Amino acid sequence: MKSFSAFVDKNARFIFPLPAVLAILVLIVAPVVTNFVLSLYDYFVGGRPVYIGLENYQRAFGDARVWNGIRNTFYFTFTAVPLQLVLGIAIATLFNRDFPGKGIARTVILLPMVATPVAIALIWALMFNPSLGVLNYFLESLGLPRSLWVAQSNLAIPSLVLVDTWQWSPMIALILLAAMQSVPAEHYEAARIDGASGWQSFWHITIPSIRSAIVVALILRAVDALKTFDIIYVITEGGPGIASETLNVLAFKTGFQFFHAGYAATLLIFLMFTVLGIAILLNVIRRRV
Amino acid sequence: MSALASQASQRESAAQARARAQRLKLLKNIGIAALIVLTLAIMLFPFYWMILTSLRSQVDNVSRVPVWFFTPTWENYQNVIARNNFLEFTWNSFVIAALSTGFGLVLGLPAAYSIARFKQEGLALAILVARLTPYITYLVPWYLAFRSLGLIDTYVALTLTHLIVGMPLIVWIMISFFENVPQDLEEAAFVDGATRIGAFMRVILPLSMPGIVAASILAFIFSWNQFLFSLVLSGPNTRPVPVAVFNFISYGQIDFGGLGAAAVLITLPVIILTLIIQRWIVTGLTMGAVKG
């Protein structure tokens, strides 16, 4: 027993993380490796795998539905994330002062990002309903024409962006608010004495001081937006038709509705590299700012 | 005389300027207050609408003009709970979240301690990459493996997969906690003859309790909210609430009130837990990039 604990003490750096490392190897590394192998086979769940080399990849490059998925993924991400960044900065600036109920306000903006996404998606689906939804009632009250929201092909992704923005702008705001609060008050004091306007000190003091927090927020949001699944699948299932079908949703359908495991694995490899590539790219930017 | 007059008018215009500045400031404050209220109203509206929908009768819910004032009814809740096995699904969600959080702690705490003490940044990075990779990447191989092992629709499959949601969170939150436990305390324990495991169990963990509670609650919430894994790997015996509610909408006519009630019932536990650990939510969502 004594020698056992001596052994543990000496090798603590290997033994302590061992269970977690094993879990990661079995649950994460092995599946990723399996995907590479699967992508070389024509394999339907329950059927016999047939080795076809790189045919799945060739097929994917010529598959209009894959390109549609890629386009939708980027359209969704690069509309949602910049919008959320602007709103996040605005909300953070708005909240970066003392006002009665500040604590409650901060709690309130946490709610969209912690609430169960399926529940959120269902409620938005009800609000989007073209004939009975409350959003059209608001539009009409403002004298605006009614909209079909997610029921219309070219509005499906913008409507989903609206949901994602409602859900995640607060996270960017809270990340930036934390950064803003650590900017020393003397900097603003000095600027005021030099006669800087509020706008000037925002551009020349606040933004430069929080730029690394901005990049961190962008990395996290971009990575999560690229792989958004819950709200898209619950609200539109990629529809109407394939108008809001992202790569993520297409891979899901390929694997679990068409049961074409080999082809799904190919799409997943592409999705994984896209997400990790963008994360690495943004991380390089982060080191430089 | 004229000098006096100009002095007086100067004094007056200074007072006017001050009054104007004050009025401007008041106006600015009203503007800011209005913007804050507007922001909060937008953030809260879907929740408000969820609650209203859950308390309205079906007739009011399908009215073309929204019904804002009505006598609330509990009928929707009664229907959801009685007719749709809601309690069973809730129990499934609870079991999966509790088990995966428990295993997440058993695996994650020693790993986080090791990363903090021995500066194993590579391991920390590997766990971060696991969080960044799209979850769906793992799902096809998991599905095939669990299928051939006969583990689809078992708590085993769901607990193991939800572990991948909770464990990285636990590790990343706890690293900074363990780094803040003074090393002297640990060394004092060694001098008293404690082993590494003994010091970890009796000194480090008790001192890190607030972090462990926050990390556990976060892992629980994330498992509770998980949809994708459960959608594929659960079945009649293990179906958790989000999947049950999703199936709810796939069948024919939509029962708005029922949906609202179900949405309230899934979200309520999460909101209560959030209120307890709100300081840690952003830390958890950002994998420690922002300290609570």
Boltz contact constraints between the chains, C-beta under 6 A:
constraints:
  - contact:
      token1: [A, 5]
      token2: [B, 195]
      max_distance: 6.0
  - contact:
      token1: [A, 8]
      token2: [B, 197]
      max_distance: 6.0
  - contact:
      token1: [A, 9]
      token2: [B, 195]
      max_distance: 6.0
  - contact:
      token1: [A, 9]
      token2: [B, 196]
      max_distance: 6.0
  - contact:
      token1: [A, 12]
      token2: [B, 196]
      max_distance: 6.0
  - contact:
      token1: [A, 13]
      token2: [B, 114]
      max_distance: 6.0
  - contact:
      token1: [A, 13]
      token2: [B, 118]
      max_distance: 6.0
  - contact:
      token1: [A, 16]
      token2: [B, 110]
      max_distance: 6.0
  - contact:
      token1: [A, 16]
      token2: [B, 113]
      max_distance: 6.0
  - contact:
      token1: [A, 16]
      token2: [B, 114]
      max_distance: 6.0
  - contact:
      token1: [A, 17]
      token2: [B, 111]
      max_distance: 6.0
  - contact:
      token1: [A, 17]
      token2: [B, 114]
      max_distance: 6.0
  - contact:
      token1: [A, 17]
      token2: [B, 123]
      max_distance: 6.0
  - contact:
      token1: [A, 19]
      token2: [B, 107]
      max_distance: 6.0
  - contact:
      token1: [A, 20]
      token2: [B, 107]
      max_distance: 6.0
  - contact:
      token1: [A, 20]
      token2: [B, 111]
      max_distance: 6.0
  - contact:
      token1: [A, 23]
      token2: [B, 107]
      max_distance: 6.0
  - contact:
      token1: [A, 27]
      token2: [B, 164]
      max_distance: 6.0
  - contact:
      token1: [A, 28]
      token2: [B, 130]
      max_distance: 6.0
  - contact:
      token1: [A, 31]
      token2: [B, 138]
      max_distance: 6.0
  - contact:
      token1: [A, 31]
      token2: [B, 141]
      max_distance: 6.0
  - contact:
      token1: [A, 34]
      token2: [B, 141]
      max_distance: 6.0
  - contact:
      token1: [A, 91]
      token2: [B, 39]
      max_distance: 6.0
  - contact:
      token1: [A, 94]
      token2: [B, 35]
      max_distance: 6.0
  - contact:
      token1: [A, 94]
      token2: [B, 36]
      max_distance: 6.0
  - contact:
      token1: [A, 105]
      token2: [B, 40]
      max_distance: 6.0
  - contact:
      token1: [A, 107]
      token2: [B, 278]
      max_distance: 6.0
  - contact:
      token1: [A, 108]
      token2: [B, 40]
      max_distance: 6.0
  - contact:
      token1: [A, 108]
      token2: [B, 43]
      max_distance: 6.0
  - contact:
      token1: [A, 109]
      token2: [B, 43]
      max_distance: 6.0
  - contact:
      token1: [A, 110]
      token2: [B, 278]
      max_distance: 6.0
  - contact:
      token1: [A, 110]
      token2: [B, 281]
      max_distance: 6.0
  - contact:
      token1: [A, 112]
      token2: [B, 43]
      max_distance: 6.0
  - contact:
      token1: [A, 114]
      token2: [B, 270]
      max_distance: 6.0
  - contact:
      token1: [A, 114]
      token2: [B, 274]
      max_distance: 6.0
  - contact:
      token1: [A, 115]
      token2: [B, 267]
      max_distance: 6.0
  - contact:
      token1: [A, 116]
      token2: [B, 225]
      max_distance: 6.0
  - contact:
      token1: [A, 116]
      token2: [B, 242]
      max_distance: 6.0
  - contact:
      token1: [A, 116]
      token2: [B, 266]
      max_distance: 6.0
  - contact:
      token1: [A, 116]
      token2: [B, 267]
      max_distance: 6.0
  - contact:
      token1: [A, 116]
      token2: [B, 270]
      max_distance: 6.0
  - contact:
      token1: [A, 118]
      token2: [B, 227]
      max_distance: 6.0
  - contact:
      token1: [A, 118]
      token2: [B, 242]
      max_distance: 6.0
  - contact:
      token1: [A, 118]
      token2: [B, 245]
      max_distance: 6.0
  - contact:
      token1: [A, 118]
      token2: [B, 246]
      max_distance: 6.0
  - contact:
      token1: [A, 119]
      token2: [B, 263]
      max_distance: 6.0
  - contact:
      token1: [A, 119]
      token2: [B, 266]
      max_distance: 6.0
  - contact:
      token1: [A, 119]
      token2: [B, 267]
      max_distance: 6.0
  - contact:
      token1: [A, 122]
      token2: [B, 259]
      max_distance: 6.0
  - contact:
      token1: [A, 122]
      token2: [B, 263]
      max_distance: 6.0
  - contact:
      token1: [A, 123]
      token2: [B, 46]
      max_distance: 6.0
  - contact:
      token1: [A, 123]
      token2: [B, 50]
      max_distance: 6.0
  - contact:
      token1: [A, 123]
      token2: [B, 263]
      max_distance: 6.0
  - contact:
      token1: [A, 132]
      token2: [B, 62]
      max_distance: 6.0
  - contact:
      token1: [A, 134]
      token2: [B, 66]
      max_distance: 6.0
  - contact:
      token1: [A, 137]
      token2: [B, 66]
      max_distance: 6.0
  - contact:
      token1: [A, 171]
      token2: [B, 285]
      max_distance: 6.0
  - contact:
      token1: [A, 174]
      token2: [B, 282]
      max_distance: 6.0
  - contact:
      token1: [A, 175]
      token2: [B, 290]
      max_distance: 6.0
  - contact:
      token1: [A, 178]
      token2: [B, 290]
      max_distance: 6.0
  - contact:
      token1: [A, 216]
      token2: [B, 289]
      max_distance: 6.0
  - contact:
      token1: [A, 220]
      token2: [B, 286]
      max_distance: 6.0
  - contact:
      token1: [A, 223]
      token2: [B, 132]
      max_distance: 6.0
  - contact:
      token1: [A, 227]
      token2: [B, 134]
      max_distance: 6.0
  - contact:
      token1: [A, 229]
      token2: [B, 228]
      max_distance: 6.0
  - contact:
      token1: [A, 230]
      token2: [B, 227]
      max_distance: 6.0
  - contact:
      token1: [A, 248]
      token2: [B, 136]
      max_distance: 6.0
  - contact:
      token1: [A, 251]
      token2: [B, 136]
      max_distance: 6.0
  - contact:
      token1: [A, 255]
      token2: [B, 140]
      max_distance: 6.0
  - contact:
      token1: [A, 256]
      token2: [B, 232]
      max_distance: 6.0
  - contact:
      token1: [A, 261]
      token2: [B, 140]
      max_distance: 6.0
  - contact:
      token1: [A, 264]
      token2: [B, 140]
      max_distance: 6.0
  - contact:
      token1: [A, 265]
      token2: [B, 140]
      max_distance: 6.0
  - contact:
      token1: [A, 268]
      token2: [B, 137]
      max_distance: 6.0
  - contact:
      token1: [A, 271]
      token2: [B, 134]
      max_distance: 6.0
  - contact:
      token1: [A, 272]
      token2: [B, 133]
      max_distance: 6.0
  - contact:
      token1: [A, 272]
      token2: [B, 137]
      max_distance: 6.0
  - contact:
      token1: [A, 275]
      token2: [B, 134]
      max_distance: 6.0
  - contact:
      token1: [A, 279]
      token2: [B, 132]
      max_distance: 6.0
